[in-house]
Amino acid sequence: MMTAESVAKMIDHTLLKPEATRAQVEELCREAADLSVFAVCVSPSMLPLGSGWLPSSIATACVVGFPSGAHHAETKAAEARRAVDEGAVEVDMVIDLGAAQAGDWAAVAKEIAVVRDAVPTLLKVIIESATFDDEGIVAACRAAVSSGADFVKTSTGYHPAGGATERAVRLMRETVGPEIGLKASGGIRDAATALAMIEAGATRIGTSSTAAILAGLA
Protein backbone atom coordinates (compact mmCIF):
# COMPACT_ATOMS: atom_id res chain seq x y z
CA MET A 1 0.00 0.00 0.00
CA MET A 2 1.30 3.45 -0.94
CA THR A 3 1.73 5.81 1.99
CA ALA A 4 2.09 9.59 2.03
CA GLU A 5 5.79 9.12 2.73
CA SER A 6 6.36 6.72 -0.17
CA VAL A 7 4.43 8.88 -2.63
CA ALA A 8 6.30 12.00 -1.48
CA LYS A 9 9.53 10.30 -2.56
CA MET A 10 8.10 10.02 -6.09
CA ILE A 11 7.12 13.70 -6.43
CA ASP A 12 8.78 16.54 -8.30
CA HIS A 13 7.30 19.55 -6.47
CA THR A 14 6.83 22.00 -9.31
CA LEU A 15 6.51 25.71 -10.02
CA LEU A 16 6.75 26.63 -13.71
CA LYS A 17 4.33 29.53 -14.08
CA PRO A 18 6.01 32.20 -16.22
CA GLU A 19 5.02 34.89 -13.72
CA ALA A 20 6.55 33.05 -10.74
CA THR A 21 8.95 35.08 -8.62
CA ARG A 22 12.12 34.01 -6.85
CA ALA A 23 10.30 34.51 -3.56
CA GLN A 24 7.68 32.00 -4.68
CA VAL A 25 10.37 29.53 -5.72
CA GLU A 26 12.01 29.95 -2.32
CA GLU A 27 8.65 29.11 -0.74
CA LEU A 28 8.38 26.09 -3.07
CA CYS A 29 11.70 24.87 -1.71
CA ARG A 30 10.56 25.32 1.88
CA GLU A 31 7.43 23.31 1.10
CA ALA A 32 9.55 20.64 -0.60
CA ALA A 33 11.68 20.30 2.52
CA ASP A 34 8.64 20.15 4.81
CA LEU A 35 6.97 17.51 2.62
CA SER A 36 10.14 15.45 2.03
CA VAL A 37 9.64 15.18 -1.72
CA PHE A 38 12.13 13.75 -4.19
CA ALA A 39 12.81 16.93 -6.16
CA VAL A 40 11.77 20.45 -7.04
CA CYS A 41 11.25 21.36 -10.69
CA VAL A 42 11.78 24.99 -11.72
CA SER A 43 12.37 27.23 -14.72
CA PRO A 44 15.93 27.94 -15.92
CA SER A 45 15.80 31.59 -14.87
CA MET A 46 15.31 30.51 -11.25
CA LEU A 47 18.73 28.89 -11.09
CA PRO A 48 20.88 28.89 -9.15
CA LEU A 49 18.64 28.41 -6.15
CA GLY A 50 19.47 30.45 -3.09
CA SER A 51 21.93 29.10 -0.56
CA GLY A 52 20.19 26.92 1.96
CA TRP A 53 16.88 26.82 0.10
CA LEU A 54 16.94 23.03 -0.25
CA PRO A 55 18.44 20.23 1.84
CA SER A 56 20.93 18.08 -0.02
CA SER A 57 18.47 15.16 0.08
CA ILE A 58 16.15 16.91 -2.41
CA ALA A 59 17.13 17.07 -6.08
CA THR A 60 16.87 20.12 -8.32
CA ALA A 61 15.26 19.59 -11.74
CA CYS A 62 15.04 22.20 -14.48
CA VAL A 63 12.96 22.37 -17.65
CA VAL A 64 14.51 22.94 -21.08
CA GLY A 65 12.80 24.13 -24.27
CA PHE A 66 9.74 24.74 -22.14
CA PRO A 67 6.85 24.71 -22.78
CA SER A 68 6.63 24.67 -26.59
CA GLY A 69 9.66 22.60 -27.55
CA ALA A 70 10.00 24.85 -30.60
CA HIS A 71 13.67 25.65 -30.06
CA HIS A 72 16.81 24.60 -31.91
CA ALA A 73 18.45 21.51 -30.45
CA GLU A 74 21.60 23.50 -29.80
CA THR A 75 19.60 26.06 -27.85
CA LYS A 76 18.09 23.33 -25.69
CA ALA A 77 21.55 21.85 -25.16
CA ALA A 78 23.00 25.22 -24.11
CA GLU A 79 20.07 25.77 -21.75
CA ALA A 80 20.62 22.32 -20.27
CA ARG A 81 24.36 22.89 -19.80
CA ARG A 82 23.76 26.19 -18.02
CA ALA A 83 21.09 24.62 -15.81
CA VAL A 84 23.51 21.89 -14.76
CA ASP A 85 26.26 24.45 -14.15
CA GLU A 86 23.81 26.30 -11.91
CA GLY A 87 22.82 23.32 -9.82
CA ALA A 88 20.30 21.16 -11.70
CA VAL A 89 20.87 17.43 -11.38
CA GLU A 90 17.90 16.53 -13.60
CA VAL A 91 16.80 18.05 -16.90
CA ASP A 92 13.24 17.84 -18.30
CA MET A 93 13.31 18.68 -22.03
CA VAL A 94 10.36 19.20 -24.37
CA ILE A 95 10.65 17.52 -27.77
CA ASP A 96 10.20 19.32 -31.09
CA LEU A 97 6.45 18.78 -31.32
CA GLY A 98 6.27 20.05 -34.90
CA ALA A 99 8.75 17.44 -36.08
CA ALA A 100 6.93 14.80 -34.06
CA GLN A 101 3.53 15.67 -35.49
CA ALA A 102 5.06 15.50 -38.97
CA GLY A 103 6.30 11.99 -38.19
CA ASP A 104 9.95 13.01 -38.50
CA TRP A 105 11.10 10.77 -35.69
CA ALA A 106 14.71 10.82 -36.87
CA ALA A 107 14.77 14.58 -36.24
CA VAL A 108 13.19 14.12 -32.82
CA ALA A 109 15.71 11.45 -31.88
CA LYS A 110 18.58 13.60 -33.14
CA GLU A 111 17.63 16.62 -31.04
CA ILE A 112 17.21 14.49 -27.92
CA ALA A 113 20.67 13.05 -28.56
CA VAL A 114 22.12 16.58 -28.80
CA VAL A 115 20.78 17.40 -25.34
CA ARG A 116 21.81 13.99 -24.02
CA ASP A 117 25.36 14.59 -25.19
CA ALA A 118 25.41 18.04 -23.59
CA VAL A 119 24.78 16.98 -20.00
CA PRO A 120 25.69 14.00 -17.81
CA THR A 121 22.63 14.37 -15.59
CA LEU A 122 19.38 12.42 -15.54
CA LEU A 123 17.37 13.37 -18.65
CA LYS A 124 13.57 13.32 -18.83
CA VAL A 125 11.96 13.75 -22.25
CA ILE A 126 8.53 15.42 -22.37
CA ILE A 127 6.43 14.13 -25.27
CA GLU A 128 3.06 15.92 -24.71
CA SER A 129 1.22 12.61 -24.88
CA ALA A 130 -2.20 14.25 -25.19
CA THR A 131 -1.27 15.54 -28.66
CA PHE A 132 -0.72 12.03 -30.08
CA ASP A 133 -2.66 8.91 -30.93
CA ASP A 134 -1.32 5.63 -29.60
CA GLU A 135 1.06 5.18 -32.53
CA GLY A 136 2.54 8.61 -31.92
CA ILE A 137 3.02 7.98 -28.20
CA VAL A 138 4.86 4.76 -28.96
CA ALA A 139 7.06 6.43 -31.59
CA ALA A 140 7.89 9.36 -29.29
CA CYS A 141 8.87 7.05 -26.46
CA ARG A 142 11.02 4.93 -28.75
CA ALA A 143 12.80 8.03 -30.06
CA ALA A 144 13.51 9.16 -26.49
CA VAL A 145 14.86 5.82 -25.33
CA SER A 146 16.97 5.30 -28.46
CA SER A 147 18.63 8.67 -27.84
CA GLY A 148 19.55 8.00 -24.23
CA ALA A 149 16.67 9.35 -22.19
CA ASP A 150 16.51 8.15 -18.60
CA PHE A 151 12.80 9.03 -18.32
CA VAL A 152 9.85 9.68 -20.57
CA LYS A 153 7.39 12.28 -19.32
CA THR A 154 3.79 12.79 -20.34
CA SER A 155 3.27 16.52 -20.42
CA THR A 156 4.31 20.07 -19.69
CA GLY A 157 0.94 20.80 -18.14
CA TYR A 158 0.61 23.82 -20.43
CA HIS A 159 -0.63 22.32 -23.70
CA PRO A 160 -4.35 22.86 -24.42
CA ALA A 161 -4.68 19.21 -25.45
CA GLY A 162 -4.34 18.24 -21.79
CA GLY A 163 -2.02 16.50 -19.38
CA ALA A 164 -1.40 12.98 -18.15
CA THR A 165 -3.93 10.17 -18.53
CA GLU A 166 -3.84 6.64 -17.18
CA ARG A 167 -4.14 5.29 -20.72
CA ALA A 168 -1.11 7.23 -21.93
CA VAL A 169 0.96 6.29 -18.90
CA ARG A 170 0.12 2.63 -19.32
CA LEU A 171 1.04 2.70 -23.01
CA MET A 172 4.27 4.56 -22.30
CA ARG A 173 5.24 1.99 -19.69
CA GLU A 174 4.47 -0.88 -22.06
CA THR A 175 6.64 0.80 -24.69
CA VAL A 176 9.72 1.67 -22.65
CA GLY A 177 9.76 -1.40 -20.40
CA PRO A 178 10.60 -1.57 -16.71
CA GLU A 179 14.06 0.00 -16.74
CA ILE A 180 13.19 3.50 -18.00
CA GLY A 181 11.66 6.04 -15.62
CA LEU A 182 8.22 7.45 -16.35
CA LYS A 183 7.04 10.82 -15.07
CA ALA A 184 3.34 11.64 -15.15
CA SER A 185 2.58 15.36 -15.04
CA GLY A 186 -0.19 17.72 -15.97
CA GLY A 187 -3.49 17.82 -14.10
CA ILE A 188 -2.46 15.64 -11.15
CA ARG A 189 -4.05 17.44 -8.22
CA ASP A 190 -5.31 14.81 -5.78
CA ALA A 191 -4.31 11.54 -4.18
CA ALA A 192 -6.65 9.38 -6.25
CA THR A 193 -5.21 10.68 -9.52
CA ALA A 194 -1.62 10.32 -8.32
CA LEU A 195 -2.22 6.74 -7.22
CA ALA A 196 -3.90 5.91 -10.53
CA MET A 197 -0.84 7.19 -12.41
CA ILE A 198 1.48 5.14 -10.22
CA GLU A 199 -0.66 2.06 -10.73
CA ALA A 200 -0.51 2.64 -14.50
CA GLY A 201 3.29 2.69 -14.41
CA ALA A 202 4.53 6.13 -13.35
CA THR A 203 7.66 6.20 -11.19
CA ARG A 204 7.61 9.96 -10.72
CA ILE A 205 4.80 12.51 -10.39
CA GLY A 206 5.15 16.14 -11.42
CA THR A 207 2.72 18.40 -9.59
CA SER A 208 2.20 21.74 -7.90
CA SER A 209 -0.49 20.16 -5.71
CA THR A 210 1.84 18.11 -3.54
CA ALA A 211 0.36 19.16 -0.19
CA ALA A 212 -3.17 18.24 -1.29
CA ILE A 213 -2.05 14.89 -2.69
CA LEU A 214 -0.18 13.92 0.47
CA ALA A 215 -2.99 15.14 2.72
CA GLY A 216 -5.28 12.77 0.85
CA LEU A 217 -3.01 9.88 1.80
CA ALA A 218 -2.62 10.76 5.47
C-alpha positions as a Markdown table, in Angstrom:
| # | Residue | x | y | z |
|---|---|---|---|---|
| 1 | Met | 0.0 | 0.0 | 0.0 |
| 2 | Met | 1.3 | 3.4 | -0.9 |
| 3 | Thr | 1.7 | 5.8 | 2.0 |
| 4 | Ala | 2.1 | 9.6 | 2.0 |
| 5 | Glu | 5.8 | 9.1 | 2.7 |
| 6 | Ser | 6.4 | 6.7 | -0.2 |
| 7 | Val | 4.4 | 8.9 | -2.6 |
| 8 | Ala | 6.3 | 12.0 | -1.5 |
| 9 | Lys | 9.5 | 10.3 | -2.6 |
| 10 | Met | 8.1 | 10.0 | -6.1 |
| 11 | Ile | 7.1 | 13.7 | -6.4 |
| 12 | Asp | 8.8 | 16.5 | -8.3 |
| 13 | His | 7.3 | 19.6 | -6.5 |
| 14 | Thr | 6.8 | 22.0 | -9.3 |
| 15 | Leu | 6.5 | 25.7 | -10.0 |
| 16 | Leu | 6.8 | 26.6 | -13.7 |
| 17 | Lys | 4.3 | 29.5 | -14.1 |
| 18 | Pro | 6.0 | 32.2 | -16.2 |
| 19 | Glu | 5.0 | 34.9 | -13.7 |
| 20 | Ala | 6.5 | 33.1 | -10.7 |
| 21 | Thr | 8.9 | 35.1 | -8.6 |
| 22 | Arg | 12.1 | 34.0 | -6.8 |
| 23 | Ala | 10.3 | 34.5 | -3.6 |
| 24 | Gln | 7.7 | 32.0 | -4.7 |
| 25 | Val | 10.4 | 29.5 | -5.7 |
| 26 | Glu | 12.0 | 30.0 | -2.3 |
| 27 | Glu | 8.6 | 29.1 | -0.7 |
| 28 | Leu | 8.4 | 26.1 | -3.1 |
| 29 | Cys | 11.7 | 24.9 | -1.7 |
| 30 | Arg | 10.6 | 25.3 | 1.9 |
| 31 | Glu | 7.4 | 23.3 | 1.1 |
| 32 | Ala | 9.5 | 20.6 | -0.6 |
| 33 | Ala | 11.7 | 20.3 | 2.5 |
| 34 | Asp | 8.6 | 20.1 | 4.8 |
| 35 | Leu | 7.0 | 17.5 | 2.6 |
| 36 | Ser | 10.1 | 15.4 | 2.0 |
| 37 | Val | 9.6 | 15.2 | -1.7 |
| 38 | Phe | 12.1 | 13.8 | -4.2 |
| 39 | Ala | 12.8 | 16.9 | -6.2 |
| 40 | Val | 11.8 | 20.4 | -7.0 |
| 41 | Cys | 11.2 | 21.4 | -10.7 |
| 42 | Val | 11.8 | 25.0 | -11.7 |
| 43 | Ser | 12.4 | 27.2 | -14.7 |
| 44 | Pro | 15.9 | 27.9 | -15.9 |
| 45 | Ser | 15.8 | 31.6 | -14.9 |
| 46 | Met | 15.3 | 30.5 | -11.2 |
| 47 | Leu | 18.7 | 28.9 | -11.1 |
| 48 | Pro | 20.9 | 28.9 | -9.1 |
| 49 | Leu | 18.6 | 28.4 | -6.2 |
| 50 | Gly | 19.5 | 30.4 | -3.1 |
| 51 | Ser | 21.9 | 29.1 | -0.6 |
| 52 | Gly | 20.2 | 26.9 | 2.0 |
| 53 | Trp | 16.9 | 26.8 | 0.1 |
| 54 | Leu | 16.9 | 23.0 | -0.2 |
| 55 | Pro | 18.4 | 20.2 | 1.8 |
| 56 | Ser | 20.9 | 18.1 | 0.0 |
| 57 | Ser | 18.5 | 15.2 | 0.1 |
| 58 | Ile | 16.2 | 16.9 | -2.4 |
| 59 | Ala | 17.1 | 17.1 | -6.1 |
| 60 | Thr | 16.9 | 20.1 | -8.3 |
| 61 | Ala | 15.3 | 19.6 | -11.7 |
| 62 | Cys | 15.0 | 22.2 | -14.5 |
| 63 | Val | 13.0 | 22.4 | -17.7 |
| 64 | Val | 14.5 | 22.9 | -21.1 |
| 65 | Gly | 12.8 | 24.1 | -24.3 |
| 66 | Phe | 9.7 | 24.7 | -22.1 |
| 67 | Pro | 6.8 | 24.7 | -22.8 |
| 68 | Ser | 6.6 | 24.7 | -26.6 |
| 69 | Gly | 9.7 | 22.6 | -27.6 |
| 70 | Ala | 10.0 | 24.8 | -30.6 |
| 71 | His | 13.7 | 25.6 | -30.1 |
| 72 | His | 16.8 | 24.6 | -31.9 |
| 73 | Ala | 18.4 | 21.5 | -30.4 |
| 74 | Glu | 21.6 | 23.5 | -29.8 |
| 75 | Thr | 19.6 | 26.1 | -27.8 |
| 76 | Lys | 18.1 | 23.3 | -25.7 |
| 77 | Ala | 21.6 | 21.9 | -25.2 |
| 78 | Ala | 23.0 | 25.2 | -24.1 |
| 79 | Glu | 20.1 | 25.8 | -21.8 |
| 80 | Ala | 20.6 | 22.3 | -20.3 |
| 81 | Arg | 24.4 | 22.9 | -19.8 |
| 82 | Arg | 23.8 | 26.2 | -18.0 |
| 83 | Ala | 21.1 | 24.6 | -15.8 |
| 84 | Val | 23.5 | 21.9 | -14.8 |
| 85 | Asp | 26.3 | 24.4 | -14.1 |
| 86 | Glu | 23.8 | 26.3 | -11.9 |
| 87 | Gly | 22.8 | 23.3 | -9.8 |
| 88 | Ala | 20.3 | 21.2 | -11.7 |
| 89 | Val | 20.9 | 17.4 | -11.4 |
| 90 | Glu | 17.9 | 16.5 | -13.6 |
| 91 | Val | 16.8 | 18.1 | -16.9 |
| 92 | Asp | 13.2 | 17.8 | -18.3 |
| 93 | Met | 13.3 | 18.7 | -22.0 |
| 94 | Val | 10.4 | 19.2 | -24.4 |
| 95 | Ile | 10.6 | 17.5 | -27.8 |
| 96 | Asp | 10.2 | 19.3 | -31.1 |
| 97 | Leu | 6.5 | 18.8 | -31.3 |
| 98 | Gly | 6.3 | 20.0 | -34.9 |
| 99 | Ala | 8.8 | 17.4 | -36.1 |
| 100 | Ala | 6.9 | 14.8 | -34.1 |
| 101 | Gln | 3.5 | 15.7 | -35.5 |
| 102 | Ala | 5.1 | 15.5 | -39.0 |
| 103 | Gly | 6.3 | 12.0 | -38.2 |
| 104 | Asp | 10.0 | 13.0 | -38.5 |
| 105 | Trp | 11.1 | 10.8 | -35.7 |
| 106 | Ala | 14.7 | 10.8 | -36.9 |
| 107 | Ala | 14.8 | 14.6 | -36.2 |
| 108 | Val | 13.2 | 14.1 | -32.8 |
| 109 | Ala | 15.7 | 11.5 | -31.9 |
| 110 | Lys | 18.6 | 13.6 | -33.1 |
| 111 | Glu | 17.6 | 16.6 | -31.0 |
| 112 | Ile | 17.2 | 14.5 | -27.9 |
| 113 | Ala | 20.7 | 13.1 | -28.6 |
| 114 | Val | 22.1 | 16.6 | -28.8 |
| 115 | Val | 20.8 | 17.4 | -25.3 |
| 116 | Arg | 21.8 | 14.0 | -24.0 |
| 117 | Asp | 25.4 | 14.6 | -25.2 |
| 118 | Ala | 25.4 | 18.0 | -23.6 |
| 119 | Val | 24.8 | 17.0 | -20.0 |
| 120 | Pro | 25.7 | 14.0 | -17.8 |
| 121 | Thr | 22.6 | 14.4 | -15.6 |
| 122 | Leu | 19.4 | 12.4 | -15.5 |
| 123 | Leu | 17.4 | 13.4 | -18.7 |
| 124 | Lys | 13.6 | 13.3 | -18.8 |
| 125 | Val | 12.0 | 13.7 | -22.3 |
| 126 | Ile | 8.5 | 15.4 | -22.4 |
| 127 | Ile | 6.4 | 14.1 | -25.3 |
| 128 | Glu | 3.1 | 15.9 | -24.7 |
| 129 | Ser | 1.2 | 12.6 | -24.9 |
| 130 | Ala | -2.2 | 14.2 | -25.2 |
| 131 | Thr | -1.3 | 15.5 | -28.7 |
| 132 | Phe | -0.7 | 12.0 | -30.1 |
| 133 | Asp | -2.7 | 8.9 | -30.9 |
| 134 | Asp | -1.3 | 5.6 | -29.6 |
| 135 | Glu | 1.1 | 5.2 | -32.5 |
| 136 | Gly | 2.5 | 8.6 | -31.9 |
| 137 | Ile | 3.0 | 8.0 | -28.2 |
| 138 | Val | 4.9 | 4.8 | -29.0 |
| 139 | Ala | 7.1 | 6.4 | -31.6 |
| 140 | Ala | 7.9 | 9.4 | -29.3 |
| 141 | Cys | 8.9 | 7.0 | -26.5 |
| 142 | Arg | 11.0 | 4.9 | -28.7 |
| 143 | Ala | 12.8 | 8.0 | -30.1 |
| 144 | Ala | 13.5 | 9.2 | -26.5 |
| 145 | Val | 14.9 | 5.8 | -25.3 |
| 146 | Ser | 17.0 | 5.3 | -28.5 |
| 147 | Ser | 18.6 | 8.7 | -27.8 |
| 148 | Gly | 19.6 | 8.0 | -24.2 |
| 149 | Ala | 16.7 | 9.3 | -22.2 |
| 150 | Asp | 16.5 | 8.1 | -18.6 |
| 151 | Phe | 12.8 | 9.0 | -18.3 |
| 152 | Val | 9.8 | 9.7 | -20.6 |
| 153 | Lys | 7.4 | 12.3 | -19.3 |
| 154 | Thr | 3.8 | 12.8 | -20.3 |
| 155 | Ser | 3.3 | 16.5 | -20.4 |
| 156 | Thr | 4.3 | 20.1 | -19.7 |
| 157 | Gly | 0.9 | 20.8 | -18.1 |
| 158 | Tyr | 0.6 | 23.8 | -20.4 |
| 159 | His | -0.6 | 22.3 | -23.7 |
| 160 | Pro | -4.3 | 22.9 | -24.4 |
| 161 | Ala | -4.7 | 19.2 | -25.5 |
| 162 | Gly | -4.3 | 18.2 | -21.8 |
| 163 | Gly | -2.0 | 16.5 | -19.4 |
| 164 | Ala | -1.4 | 13.0 | -18.2 |
| 165 | Thr | -3.9 | 10.2 | -18.5 |
| 166 | Glu | -3.8 | 6.6 | -17.2 |
| 167 | Arg | -4.1 | 5.3 | -20.7 |
| 168 | Ala | -1.1 | 7.2 | -21.9 |
| 169 | Val | 1.0 | 6.3 | -18.9 |
| 170 | Arg | 0.1 | 2.6 | -19.3 |
| 171 | Leu | 1.0 | 2.7 | -23.0 |
| 172 | Met | 4.3 | 4.6 | -22.3 |
| 173 | Arg | 5.2 | 2.0 | -19.7 |
| 174 | Glu | 4.5 | -0.9 | -22.1 |
| 175 | Thr | 6.6 | 0.8 | -24.7 |
| 176 | Val | 9.7 | 1.7 | -22.6 |
| 177 | Gly | 9.8 | -1.4 | -20.4 |
| 178 | Pro | 10.6 | -1.6 | -16.7 |
| 179 | Glu | 14.1 | 0.0 | -16.7 |
| 180 | Ile | 13.2 | 3.5 | -18.0 |
| 181 | Gly | 11.7 | 6.0 | -15.6 |
| 182 | Leu | 8.2 | 7.5 | -16.3 |
| 183 | Lys | 7.0 | 10.8 | -15.1 |
| 184 | Ala | 3.3 | 11.6 | -15.1 |
| 185 | Ser | 2.6 | 15.4 | -15.0 |
| 186 | Gly | -0.2 | 17.7 | -16.0 |
| 187 | Gly | -3.5 | 17.8 | -14.1 |
| 188 | Ile | -2.5 | 15.6 | -11.2 |
| 189 | Arg | -4.0 | 17.4 | -8.2 |
| 190 | Asp | -5.3 | 14.8 | -5.8 |
| 191 | Ala | -4.3 | 11.5 | -4.2 |
| 192 | Ala | -6.6 | 9.4 | -6.2 |
| 193 | Thr | -5.2 | 10.7 | -9.5 |
| 194 | Ala | -1.6 | 10.3 | -8.3 |
| 195 | Leu | -2.2 | 6.7 | -7.2 |
| 196 | Ala | -3.9 | 5.9 | -10.5 |
| 197 | Met | -0.8 | 7.2 | -12.4 |
| 198 | Ile | 1.5 | 5.1 | -10.2 |
| 199 | Glu | -0.7 | 2.1 | -10.7 |
| 200 | Ala | -0.5 | 2.6 | -14.5 |
| 201 | Gly | 3.3 | 2.7 | -14.4 |
| 202 | Ala | 4.5 | 6.1 | -13.4 |
| 203 | Thr | 7.7 | 6.2 | -11.2 |
| 204 | Arg | 7.6 | 10.0 | -10.7 |
| 205 | Ile | 4.8 | 12.5 | -10.4 |
| 206 | Gly | 5.1 | 16.1 | -11.4 |
| 207 | Thr | 2.7 | 18.4 | -9.6 |
| 208 | Ser | 2.2 | 21.7 | -7.9 |
| 209 | Ser | -0.5 | 20.2 | -5.7 |
| 210 | Thr | 1.8 | 18.1 | -3.5 |
| 211 | Ala | 0.4 | 19.2 | -0.2 |
| 212 | Ala | -3.2 | 18.2 | -1.3 |
| 213 | Ile | -2.0 | 14.9 | -2.7 |
| 214 | Leu | -0.2 | 13.9 | 0.5 |
| 215 | Ala | -3.0 | 15.1 | 2.7 |
| 216 | Gly | -5.3 | 12.8 | 0.8 |
| 217 | Leu | -3.0 | 9.9 | 1.8 |
| 218 | Ala | -2.6 | 10.8 | 5.5 |
